[in-house]
């Protein structure tokens, strides 16, 4: 990180588990339980969930000028709530608190979950203040294409990346899982994965089996960042 020219961080559900939001592949993850024929009984009100130490560590790295971009598959809205600038973030699977006009593309960041009480798969029932167009939630459902602008921004920064820091994801969902691998196109490129479970790319990376909160606390301490 100290020597990087273009550090990009890729985040998954594992960075939000300490905020009581379940992940997917962990011991009590959504898919893990489904594989056992079970369902998670944990319900979380996203409105009151607070960013984790890991989220805040990324804000600190950005303020220090070390972090150039964040690519996330999380929909919990915690990156923006933590203070990461919108221009430094691609949310590939959407944001539960973001709705967008289907006519003029104006974005509205809400303090409530825009996916609740929708009148269609995406239509929220609200209208755009600027043009009167329909507002749509931004969540990407199974089988839907990723948002083009978000993906293109992520791809552009991934191609510039010389240090890819992957935090809290099992790296199993395409095409998001392939983006960090672009760092290997550079001779000096480094791939670092921090996750409690195995990923398909561990053999090609510096792999740290640990909590993302714990690891990022140590990273900031090593860098001398408060």
N, C-alpha and C positions, 0 to 999 in steps of 0.2 A: 504493500500500500504506500509506503514511504517513497518508493522509487517509481511508482506507476505514473504514467502520463494520462491514461484515460481509464480510471476505475469505474466499472459498472457493477452494480449489485442487483442480483436476481432473487426475489423473495417469494415464498410460498406460505402455506397455511401454518407451518411450524413456528413462524415468528409471532403468531398471535395466540398460541396456546396458553401462554402465561397470562393472557387477558381473558381466559376462560372460554375462548372460542375453539371448538374442536378442530383437529386437523383431519386428514383423510387416511393416511397410512400408518399412523401411530397405533399403539396398543389399544386405545379407545377411539381410534379414528372412524370416520363415517364409513369408508369402504371396508375397513377391517371388521367392523361389526356386521356390515351387510354380508360379508363373506361367511360369517358364522350364523347367518339367518336372524341377526339381531338389529335393532335400531337404537340409535342414541336417544336417551331420555333427557339429555341436557338441552335446555332452552336458554338462549342468550338474547338479551335485548341490546342490539347493536348501538342504540342511541346512547347508552350509558357506559359502554366499554371504552377504556382508555388505552392509548398507545403504550406499548411495552418498552422496556429498557432497550431492546433491539431497535425498535422504531426510532427512539430518541437518539440512539447512537448514530444512526444514519443522518439525522438532521445535523448532528455535531460534525460529522465528516464532511457534509456538504458546506457548512459554514466555514470549515477550515480549508475549503477549496480542494479537498482530496477526492471527493465523490462527484463524478460527472453526470451520472444518470442512474435511475432505479427502474427496473422492469419487474412488475408484480402480476401474479395471477390471483391475488386476493381481491375480494369484493367488499371487505369490511370497512373501507374508507379510512383506516387508521393511518395510512401514510400521509394523506392530506391533513388529517386532524393533528398529526404530530408536528406539522410545519414544513414538510418537504414542499418546495415550490412546484406548482403544477407543471412548469416547463421542464422540470427534471424527472418527470414521472410518466411512465406508460403503464396503464392498467389494462392488461390484455383481456381480462374476463369481465371488465366493467366495474362499477362502483354502486353499491346499494343506495348511496345518498346522492347520486348524480342522475338527473334526467335531462334530456336533450330534445330540442325542437326538431321535428322531422322535416321542417321546411327551410329554416334558416340556420340550423345547427347551433343555435345559442344554447349554452350549457347553464344549468341551474343546480347549484350545490345546496342541498337541503339539510335541515337538522332532524330529518325523519327518514325512515326507510321508504324509498320510492317504489319498492316492489310490492308493498302491501295494498290491498284493495284496488288492484289494477282492473281495468275493464276489458283487457285483452292480454295476449302474451307479453306485450311490452307497453301498450298504451295505458298511461296513468290516469287519464280522465281530466288532466289539467291542460291549460292552454298557454301558449307562449305570450309573454307580455309585449314582445316586440312586433310579432306578425300574426298572432292568433293561431299559429299552427299547433298541431297535436304534440304534446310532450310524451316522450318515450323513456322508460327506464333503460339503463345502459348495460344491464346484466346480459352476458352471453350464455345462452342455454346450450345444452348438448346438441350437436349437429349444426349449430350456427357458425358463420364465419367470424373471425376476429375483426374488430374495428380496424379499418385500413390505416387510418392516420396513426393510431396507437401502435400498430404493428410495425409500420414503416419507420417511426421514430425509434422503436426498440431495435430494429434491424440496423439502422444507421449507426447507432451508438455501439451496438454489438460488434460491428465491423471495425470500429475505431478502438475497441477495448483491448487493453494489454493485460489487465488483471480483471478476471471475472470472479466475483465473490458470490457464491450461491448459498442462500440462507433458508433453511427450513422447508425444503421441497424434495420430494422423492424423484423428481425429474422424469416423470413417466408420461406426461401429456404433451403431445405434439400440437403445434410447432414450437411452443414456448420452451420446451426442454432442449431444443437444438440451438437456441440463440447464444447461450454462454460458450458453446463450442467454437464460435468464431474467433475467440481469443487465440486459439491454437494455430490459426493461420499465420500468426506472427512468431518469429523465432524466439522472441523474448516473452511471448504470451504465457500467462499462468492461469490455471483453473483451480479454484479453491472451493470445496464443498463442505458446508457445515450442516449436518443433519444427524438425527438420532438413528435413522434407519439407512439401509443400503440404498444406493442409486445405481442405475445402469452404467454410470460414467466414473465410478470411484477409482478404477484402475488407471484412469488417465488424469487424475487430479491429486492435489493435496487434500486428503479427506480427513476431516475432524469430526469424530463422533461426540457430539456434545450439544448442550442447550445453546440456542442462538443468543439468549440474554447473557449467559455466562461467558461465551466466547467474545462477544462484542464488548463486554465490560473490560475484559483483558486486553483487547485490541486498543481501546481508547486509552487505557492505562499505559500501555507500551508506547503509544504515540504522544502521551502527555497532554491529552485533550480532556477537558473537564466535561 
